[in-house]
Amino acid sequence: MDTVEVTTVVYLPPEEVYEFLLDFPGYARYSEHLTDVRQHGDGDPGTEYELDFAWWKLDYTARSRVTDVDRPHRIDWRIIKDIDAVGQWLVEPGDEGTEVTLRVEYHPDSADDNALSLPRFVSLDWVIEKVKPKVQAEAERVVRRIVHDLEGERRDVTIEIETA
């Protein structure tokens, strides 16, 4: 299983940060490759999202489901189509502000070979290897942009990234 974890501090109360993170359809404005999000539900467990991605010559719609929430500390989700992946937003009070962590775990080998219409002579293994660093870059980009919107101004954002 591959893991990407991105952590930073936001200078707002955990409740405000948590409510902001619940607005999952708004994430499309933070991501370079996420072009649209459609929500089916109210954000509580069972809510599903259709996420439209575009990169290189590929377009793909992922489906995720909120699996659990612990207000105002955690939002858990799972990808329910084409790849085995889970994630969570963790929101914890800290000494300097609210610590926010985006954690994503995925099995690259679980990707459905028929999920993408690939150009001729392009293998799914090649695509997976190209996408891995993009997952990390996207996670970092999303967290930086969320901090900017939450706090209302740009600042240097210290981000800790762990991959395994």
The 8 nearest C-alpha neighbors of each residue, nearest first, counted from 0:
[[1, 106, 105, 104, 2, 107, 163, 108],
 [2, 0, 105, 163, 104, 106, 3, 162],
 [3, 1, 104, 163, 162, 103, 105, 4],
 [2, 4, 162, 103, 161, 102, 135, 104],
 [3, 5, 102, 161, 160, 101, 103, 162],
 [4, 6, 160, 101, 100, 159, 139, 102],
 [7, 5, 100, 159, 99, 158, 101, 4],
 [6, 8, 158, 99, 98, 157, 159, 100],
 [9, 7, 98, 97, 96, 99, 10, 6],
 [10, 8, 97, 11, 96, 146, 98, 7],
 [9, 11, 96, 97, 8, 150, 12, 95],
 [10, 12, 9, 97, 96, 13, 15, 16],
 [11, 13, 14, 15, 97, 16, 10, 96],
 [14, 12, 16, 15, 97, 17, 90, 92],
 [15, 13, 17, 71, 16, 12, 18, 70],
 [16, 14, 18, 17, 13, 12, 19, 11],
 [15, 17, 13, 19, 14, 18, 20, 12],
 [16, 18, 20, 14, 19, 71, 15, 13],
 [19, 17, 21, 15, 20, 16, 14, 22],
 [18, 20, 16, 17, 21, 22, 15, 149],
 [21, 19, 17, 22, 18, 16, 23, 88],
 [20, 22, 18, 23, 19, 17, 42, 74],
 [23, 21, 20, 25, 24, 19, 18, 26],
 [22, 24, 25, 21, 26, 20, 36, 38],
 [25, 23, 36, 26, 22, 37, 27, 38],
 [24, 26, 23, 27, 22, 28, 36, 29],
 [27, 25, 29, 28, 24, 23, 30, 141],
 [28, 26, 33, 25, 29, 30, 35, 34],
 [27, 29, 26, 30, 25, 34, 33, 31],
 [30, 28, 141, 26, 27, 144, 31, 140],
 [31, 29, 33, 27, 32, 28, 141, 137],
 [30, 32, 33, 29, 137, 34, 27, 28],
 [31, 33, 53, 52, 30, 54, 34, 137],
 [34, 32, 52, 27, 30, 51, 35, 31],
 [33, 35, 51, 27, 52, 32, 53, 36],
 [36, 34, 51, 27, 33, 50, 37, 24],
 [37, 35, 50, 24, 49, 51, 27, 48],
 [38, 36, 49, 48, 24, 50, 39, 35],
 [37, 39, 48, 47, 40, 36, 24, 49],
 [40, 38, 47, 46, 48, 37, 41, 49],
 [41, 39, 46, 42, 38, 47, 43, 45],
 [40, 42, 43, 46, 39, 38, 44, 45],
 [43, 41, 46, 40, 21, 44, 65, 22],
 [42, 44, 41, 46, 45, 65, 68, 40],
 [45, 43, 65, 66, 67, 46, 68, 42],
 [44, 46, 65, 64, 66, 47, 43, 40],
 [47, 45, 40, 42, 65, 44, 64, 39],
 [48, 46, 64, 39, 63, 38, 45, 40],
 [47, 49, 38, 63, 37, 62, 39, 50],
 [48, 50, 62, 37, 36, 61, 60, 51],
 [49, 51, 36, 61, 60, 35, 48, 62],
 [52, 50, 60, 35, 34, 33, 59, 36],
 [53, 51, 33, 59, 32, 34, 58, 60],
 [52, 54, 58, 32, 57, 59, 33, 34],
 [55, 53, 57, 32, 56, 58, 52, 59],
 [54, 56, 57, 53, 58, 32, 126, 52],
 [57, 55, 54, 58, 53, 118, 117, 116],
 [58, 56, 54, 55, 53, 59, 117, 115],
 [59, 57, 53, 52, 54, 56, 60, 51],
 [58, 60, 52, 51, 61, 53, 57, 115],
 [61, 59, 51, 50, 52, 49, 62, 58],
 [62, 60, 50, 49, 80, 59, 51, 63],
 [63, 61, 49, 48, 79, 80, 78, 50],
 [62, 64, 78, 48, 77, 79, 47, 61],
 [63, 65, 47, 77, 76, 46, 45, 66],
 [64, 66, 76, 44, 46, 45, 75, 67],
 [67, 65, 44, 76, 75, 64, 45, 77],
 [68, 66, 75, 44, 65, 74, 69, 76],
 [69, 67, 74, 73, 70, 75, 44, 43],
 [68, 70, 73, 72, 71, 74, 67, 75],
 [71, 69, 72, 68, 73, 17, 14, 74],
 [70, 72, 14, 17, 69, 73, 13, 90],
 [73, 71, 90, 70, 69, 89, 91, 17],
 [74, 72, 89, 69, 68, 88, 90, 71],
 [73, 75, 68, 88, 87, 67, 69, 76],
 [76, 74, 87, 67, 66, 65, 86, 68],
 [75, 77, 65, 66, 86, 64, 85, 87],
 [76, 78, 85, 63, 64, 84, 79, 86],
 [79, 77, 63, 84, 62, 80, 85, 64],
 [78, 80, 63, 62, 77, 64, 81, 82],
 [79, 81, 62, 78, 82, 61, 63, 83],
 [80, 82, 111, 110, 114, 79, 83, 109],
 [83, 81, 110, 109, 80, 84, 111, 78],
 [82, 84, 106, 105, 109, 78, 85, 81],
 [85, 83, 105, 78, 104, 77, 82, 106],
 [86, 84, 77, 104, 76, 103, 78, 105],
 [87, 85, 103, 102, 76, 75, 104, 77],
 [86, 88, 75, 74, 102, 101, 76, 89],
 [87, 89, 101, 74, 73, 100, 102, 90],
 [88, 90, 73, 100, 72, 99, 87, 91],
 [91, 89, 72, 99, 98, 73, 13, 88],
 [92, 90, 98, 97, 72, 93, 13, 89],
 [93, 91, 97, 98, 13, 96, 90, 94],
 [92, 94, 96, 97, 95, 98, 91, 8],
 [93, 95, 96, 92, 97, 98, 8, 91],
 [96, 94, 93, 97, 8, 10, 98, 92],
 [97, 95, 10, 93, 9, 94, 8, 92],
 [96, 98, 92, 9, 93, 8, 91, 13],
 [97, 99, 8, 91, 7, 90, 93, 92],
 [100, 98, 90, 7, 6, 89, 8, 97],
 [101, 99, 6, 89, 5, 88, 102, 7],
 [100, 102, 88, 5, 4, 87, 6, 89],
 [101, 103, 4, 86, 87, 3, 100, 5],
 [104, 102, 86, 3, 2, 85, 4, 105],
 [105, 103, 2, 85, 84, 1, 86, 0],
 [104, 106, 84, 1, 0, 83, 107, 85],
 [105, 107, 0, 109, 108, 83, 1, 84],
 [108, 106, 109, 110, 105, 127, 82, 1],
 [109, 107, 106, 110, 82, 124, 111, 127],
 [108, 110, 82, 107, 106, 83, 111, 81],
 [111, 109, 82, 108, 81, 107, 112, 83],
 [110, 112, 81, 114, 113, 109, 82, 115],
 [113, 111, 114, 110, 123, 115, 81, 109],
 [112, 114, 111, 115, 116, 81, 110, 117],
 [115, 113, 111, 112, 81, 116, 110, 59],
 [116, 114, 113, 117, 59, 112, 57, 58],
 [115, 117, 118, 114, 113, 57, 58, 59],
 [118, 116, 115, 121, 119, 57, 122, 123],
 [119, 117, 121, 120, 116, 56, 122, 57],
 [118, 120, 121, 117, 122, 116, 123, 56],
 [121, 119, 118, 122, 117, 123, 125, 126],
 [122, 120, 119, 118, 117, 123, 125, 126],
 [123, 121, 125, 124, 120, 126, 117, 119],
 [122, 124, 126, 125, 127, 112, 121, 117],
 [125, 123, 127, 122, 126, 128, 108, 121],
 [126, 124, 122, 128, 123, 127, 129, 121],
 [125, 127, 123, 129, 124, 128, 130, 122],
 [128, 126, 130, 124, 129, 125, 123, 131],
 [127, 129, 125, 126, 130, 131, 124, 132],
 [128, 130, 126, 127, 131, 125, 132, 133],
 [129, 131, 133, 127, 128, 132, 126, 134],
 [130, 132, 134, 133, 128, 129, 127, 135],
 [133, 131, 135, 134, 130, 136, 129, 128],
 [132, 134, 136, 130, 135, 131, 137, 129],
 [135, 133, 137, 131, 132, 136, 138, 130],
 [134, 136, 138, 132, 133, 137, 3, 139],
 [137, 135, 133, 139, 138, 134, 140, 132],
 [136, 138, 140, 134, 139, 135, 133, 141],
 [139, 137, 135, 141, 136, 140, 134, 142],
 [138, 140, 136, 142, 137, 141, 143, 135],
 [141, 139, 137, 143, 138, 142, 136, 144],
 [142, 140, 29, 144, 138, 139, 143, 30],
 [141, 143, 145, 139, 144, 140, 146, 138],
 [144, 142, 140, 146, 145, 141, 139, 147],
 [143, 145, 147, 141, 146, 142, 29, 140],
 [144, 146, 142, 148, 147, 143, 149, 141],
 [147, 145, 149, 143, 144, 148, 150, 9],
 [148, 146, 144, 153, 145, 150, 152, 149],
 [149, 147, 151, 145, 146, 150, 144, 152],
 [150, 148, 146, 147, 151, 145, 16, 19],
 [149, 151, 147, 148, 152, 146, 10, 11],
 [152, 150, 148, 149, 147, 153, 146, 154],
 [153, 151, 147, 150, 154, 148, 149, 146],
 [152, 154, 147, 155, 151, 150, 146, 148],
 [155, 153, 156, 152, 147, 146, 150, 143],
 [154, 156, 157, 153, 143, 158, 147, 146],
 [157, 155, 154, 158, 143, 7, 146, 8],
 [156, 158, 7, 155, 159, 8, 6, 143],
 [157, 159, 7, 6, 156, 160, 5, 139],
 [158, 160, 6, 5, 7, 161, 157, 4],
 [161, 159, 5, 4, 158, 6, 162, 3],
 [160, 162, 4, 3, 5, 159, 163, 2],
 [163, 161, 3, 2, 4, 160, 1, 135],
 [162, 2, 1, 161, 3, 0, 4, 104]]
